[in-house]
Amino acid sequence: MNAPINHPAPLLELDILRTFVAIADTGSFTAAGSIVFRTPSAVSMQIKKLEEMLGRPVFARDARSVTLTNDGVVLLGYARRLLSLNREAVSQFVSPDISGVVRLGAPDDVGERLLPTVLKRFAKTHPSIAVDVVIDMSSNLIKRVEERRLDITLLTCQSGSVPEGGEVLLTERLVWAGAKGGCAHLCSPIPVSMWEEGCAWRAGAVEGLNERGISYRIAYMSAHTAGQRAAILSDLAVAPLPESFVGDDLVVLGEEDGLPPIGTYSIGMIVRSDVEPPVCAAADHIRATFAMLTETGEFNG
């Protein structure tokens, strides 16, 4: 009896994935073509080849718009990770010995929970590049990039509202956090801990409370996650936090506790234009690291 023939899975071409991501980001075959330096017809041929390979459509098209199908949304996550890993791998061989200083900004929450992983991996792959880190509010960090005082900044923003020229690295659900066995959420008005206007976590929380007509008061204000957690752990307030911030010492509060859904927020990145090779290497490394964290779920906890 003959053994069955095992056909290898088709290989996704990075060049086609680059075009696919460009279309997803711009919502236009024509605009994507200008990014990847191809004509609209050539872009269409690439997507046709991709859809034939996968056996299902990745875009829904009509006369006015191009949107991702459900399968396209799934593929987009893989495509971004593959392209980021490719950039990081190539940089290891094309320019492994580059040196210099990269000025990197990050908001408090990113600096506390995710930046150590980013910097640790970058130090291993690019030991000759020094990283000068600035921790500040996202709005201030964006201004520093515009003034060319920073080369790269990470930032937190409401989902889909990353500033022009920026890119989204990950999106996560926001939740209400309370103390284990606490009763702050039972008070009226509800005591809430959050930061000032412009905070990506605050906007959805305030909107949800107002839409439901829930009475609340700003009991504590802190720009630092440590301050937010202190208010929660003391059962003096509840607070909107990313789901991954809720460890074993806190609980997630939901509609059954009288609190509305908040939505999501995003971590984005802005890279200064006309940057040097060390900055490009750092930006590619950050993309690859966040792709890895998203894939493995390591940023959750």
URMO-V52302 format. One record per pair of residues at least 6 apart in sequence whose ideal C-beta (glycine too) atoms are under 8 Angstrom apart, sorted by the first residue. I is the first residue (numbers start at 1). J is the second residue. D is the distance in whole Angstrom. If there is no record, write none. Layout:
I;J;D
I;J;D
This chain:
10;53;5
12;50;8
12;53;7
12;79;8
12;82;7
14;82;7
14;83;6
14;86;6
15;46;8
16;46;5
16;47;8
16;49;7
16;50;5
17;50;8
17;79;4
17;82;6
17;83;6
18;36;6
18;83;6
19;32;6
19;36;5
19;38;7
19;43;6
19;46;5
19;47;7
20;46;8
20;47;7
20;50;6
20;58;7
20;75;7
20;76;8
20;79;6
21;76;7
21;79;5
21;80;6
21;83;7
22;31;8
22;32;4
22;35;4
22;36;5
23;29;6
23;32;4
23;43;7
23;47;7
23;59;7
23;66;6
24;68;6
24;72;7
24;76;5
25;32;8
26;32;5
26;35;7
27;65;6
27;66;6
27;67;7
28;66;6
29;40;5
29;43;5
29;44;6
29;47;8
29;66;6
30;40;5
32;43;6
33;39;6
33;40;5
33;42;7
33;43;5
36;43;7
38;46;7
47;58;7
47;59;7
50;58;6
51;57;5
51;58;6
54;71;7
54;75;7
56;69;8
56;71;5
57;69;5
57;71;7
57;72;7
58;68;7
58;69;6
58;71;6
58;72;4
58;75;6
59;66;5
59;67;7
59;68;6
59;69;7
59;72;6
60;66;7
60;67;5
60;68;7
60;69;5
68;76;6
77;294;7
77;295;8
80;287;8
80;291;6
81;288;8
81;291;4
81;292;7
81;294;7
81;295;6
84;284;7
84;287;4
84;288;4
84;290;8
84;291;4
85;288;5
85;291;7
85;292;8
87;284;4
87;287;7
87;288;7
88;125;7
88;284;6
88;285;6
88;287;8
88;288;4
91;125;8
91;280;8
91;281;5
91;284;6
91;285;8
92;125;6
95;277;6
95;281;7
96;126;8
97;128;6
98;126;7
98;128;7
98;129;7
98;277;5
98;278;6
98;281;6
99;128;4
99;129;6
99;278;7
100;128;8
100;129;6
100;130;7
100;276;6
100;277;7
100;278;4
100;279;8
101;129;7
101;130;5
101;131;8
101;132;6
101;278;7
102;129;6
102;130;7
102;131;5
102;132;7
102;151;5
102;152;7
102;278;5
102;279;5
102;282;4
103;132;5
103;134;7
103;149;7
103;150;5
103;151;5
103;152;7
104;131;5
104;132;7
104;133;5
104;134;7
104;150;7
104;151;7
104;152;5
104;153;7
104;154;8
104;282;7
105;133;8
105;134;5
105;135;8
105;136;6
105;141;4
105;144;6
105;145;7
105;150;5
105;152;7
105;153;4
105;154;7
105;155;8
106;115;5
106;133;7
106;134;8
106;135;6
106;141;7
106;153;7
106;154;4
107;135;7
107;136;7
107;137;6
107;138;5
107;141;7
107;154;7
107;155;6
107;156;5
108;135;6
108;223;6
108;224;5
108;225;6
109;156;7
109;225;5
109;242;7
109;245;7
110;154;5
110;156;7
110;267;6
111;133;7
111;135;5
112;225;6
112;226;8
113;225;8
113;244;8
113;245;7
113;299;7
114;267;8
114;290;8
114;293;7
114;299;6
115;133;7
115;154;8
117;289;7
117;293;7
117;298;7
118;285;7
118;286;6
118;289;5
118;290;8
119;131;6
119;133;8
121;285;7
121;289;6
122;129;7
122;131;7
122;282;6
122;285;5
122;286;8
122;289;8
125;285;7
126;278;8
126;281;6
126;282;8
126;285;7
129;278;5
129;281;7
129;282;7
131;282;7
134;141;7
134;144;7
134;150;6
136;144;7
137;198;8
137;223;6
138;153;8
138;155;4
138;156;5
138;157;7
138;198;8
138;200;7
139;198;6
141;150;7
141;153;4
141;154;8
141;155;6
142;153;7
142;155;6
142;163;6
142;270;7
144;150;4
144;153;7
145;151;8
145;152;8
145;153;5
145;270;5
145;272;5
148;272;6
150;272;7
151;271;7
151;272;5
151;275;6
151;279;4
151;282;8
152;269;7
152;270;7
152;271;5
152;272;7
152;279;6
152;282;6
152;283;6
152;286;7
153;269;7
153;270;5
154;169;7
154;267;6
154;268;7
154;269;5
154;286;7
155;162;8
155;163;8
155;166;7
155;267;7
155;268;5
155;269;7
155;270;7
156;199;8
156;200;4
156;201;7
156;265;6
156;266;7
156;267;6
156;268;8
157;163;7
157;200;5
157;265;7
157;266;5
157;268;6
158;200;5
158;203;6
158;204;7
158;263;8
158;265;6
158;266;7
159;171;6
159;263;7
159;264;4
159;265;6
159;266;5
160;266;7
161;266;8
162;168;5
162;266;6
162;268;4
163;268;7
163;270;6
165;270;6
165;273;8
166;268;5
166;269;6
166;270;4
167;268;6
167;269;6
167;270;8
167;287;8
168;266;5
168;267;8
168;268;5
169;266;8
169;267;5
169;268;6
169;269;6
169;286;7
169;287;7
169;290;4
170;266;7
170;267;5
170;290;6
170;293;7
170;294;5
170;299;7
171;264;5
171;265;7
171;266;5
171;267;8
172;242;5
172;243;6
172;244;6
172;264;6
172;265;6
172;266;8
172;267;8
172;299;8
173;242;7
173;243;5
173;262;8
173;263;8
173;264;5
174;201;6
174;204;6
174;205;7
174;240;5
174;241;7
174;242;6
174;243;7
174;262;4
174;263;6
174;264;6
174;265;6
175;240;7
175;241;6
175;242;8
175;243;5
175;246;6
175;252;5
175;253;7
175;254;8
175;262;7
176;185;7
176;205;8
176;238;5
176;239;7
176;240;6
176;241;8
176;252;7
176;253;4
176;254;7
176;257;7
176;259;5
176;262;7
177;232;5
177;238;7
177;239;6
177;240;8
177;241;5
177;245;7
177;246;5
177;250;5
177;251;7
177;252;7
177;253;7
178;184;6
178;185;5
178;232;6
178;235;8
178;238;5
178;250;7
178;251;6
178;253;5
178;257;8
179;232;6
179;233;6
179;234;7
179;235;4
179;250;7
179;251;7
180;249;7
180;250;7
180;251;5
182;232;8
182;235;4
182;251;8
183;235;7
184;190;7
184;191;6
184;232;8
184;235;5
184;236;6
184;237;6
184;238;5
185;238;5
185;253;5
185;257;5
185;258;6
185;259;6
186;258;8
188;215;6
189;215;4
189;216;5
189;217;5
190;209;8
190;214;7
190;215;7
190;216;4
190;217;7
190;238;7
190;258;8
190;259;8
191;216;8
191;217;6
191;219;4
191;220;8
191;236;6
191;237;4
191;238;7
192;205;7
192;209;8
192;216;5
192;217;7
192;218;6
192;219;6
192;237;6
192;238;6
192;239;7
192;240;8
193;218;8
193;219;6
193;220;4
193;221;7
193;222;7
193;227;8
193;228;5
193;231;4
193;232;7
193;236;8
193;237;4
193;238;7
193;239;4
194;201;7
194;202;5
194;205;6
194;206;8
194;218;7
194;221;7
194;228;8
194;239;6
194;240;6
195;201;7
195;202;6
195;221;6
195;222;6
195;223;5
196;202;8
196;221;7
196;223;8
200;265;4
200;266;8
201;240;5
201;241;7
201;242;7
201;262;8
201;265;6
202;240;7
204;240;7
204;262;4
204;263;4
204;264;8
204;265;7
205;240;4
205;262;5
208;259;8
208;260;3
208;261;6
208;262;6
208;263;8
209;216;5
209;260;6
211;260;7
212;260;5
214;258;7
214;259;8
214;260;7
219;231;7
219;236;6
219;237;4
220;227;7
220;228;8
220;231;4
220;236;7
220;237;5
222;228;5
222;230;8
222;231;7
225;241;8
225;245;7
228;239;5
228;241;7
229;245;8
229;250;7
231;237;5
231;239;7
232;238;7
232;239;5
232;250;6
233;249;6
233;250;7
238;253;6
238;259;7
240;262;5
241;250;8
242;265;7
243;252;7
243;300;7
244;299;6
244;300;4
244;301;6
246;252;5
247;301;7
253;259;5
254;261;8
255;261;7
267;290;7
269;283;7
269;286;6
269;287;8
271;279;7
271;283;5
272;279;7
275;283;8
290;299;8
292;298;7
293;299;4
